[in-house]
Amino acid sequence: MSHLRDAIDAATATLQSLSELESPLARAAEMISRCLTNGNTLLVCGNGGSAADAADFSTEFTCRFVADRRPFPAINLADAASLTSAIGNDYGFEEIFARQVLAFGKKGDVLAVFTTSGNSRNVIRALETARERGVETIAFLGKDGGKARGLATVELIVRSATTARIQEAQKFLAHVLCEMIEPTLADA
């Protein structure tokens, strides 16, 4: 069997396993829709490839996903290089997202985090800070959820041991969420 065929089979199995996330996905969609239509902000974060996925997810709301509509406030906390490097320098890398949640997050907002391992200390700190601020949270997690498991309002755990398959599935879930939310934003 070819490497490509093996990867396709693994990706297919991972995507098929996501059907168990229908209920938490619906809850996440409702949370984000309520947040944005009530004039609140979607905060998003992740590290490395997960930061890129966070950037794509936040862009779908601030720019557009499919249809032309008004923009909604969604911020990728990993995008501000001077801010994240200042926080990292002054407070430590584990605080780069938590400090921004403390600055920007308020009741009614939603924080969505992306992490394939669930063990990124800066993401865990962001979830903890959001909870302290009364900000609802959505965690896109991989493997068994890692140390972040149990910290979010809604968890979307991709049960795979392979980082690439987890990232692909998280991106898929993010786009399905956008498809679910988009109709609620059209008239808002």
Buried (B, 14 or more C-beta within 10 A) or exposed (E): EEEEEEBEEBBEEBBEBBEEBEEBBEBBBBBBBBBBBEEBBBBBBBBBBBBBBBBBBBBBBEEBBEEEBEEBBBBBBBBBEEBBEEBBEEEBBBBBBBBBBBEBBEEBBBBBBBBBBBBBBBBBBBBBBBBEBEBBBBBBBBBEBBBBBEBBBBBBBBBBEBBBBBBBBBBBBBBBBBEBBBEBBEEE
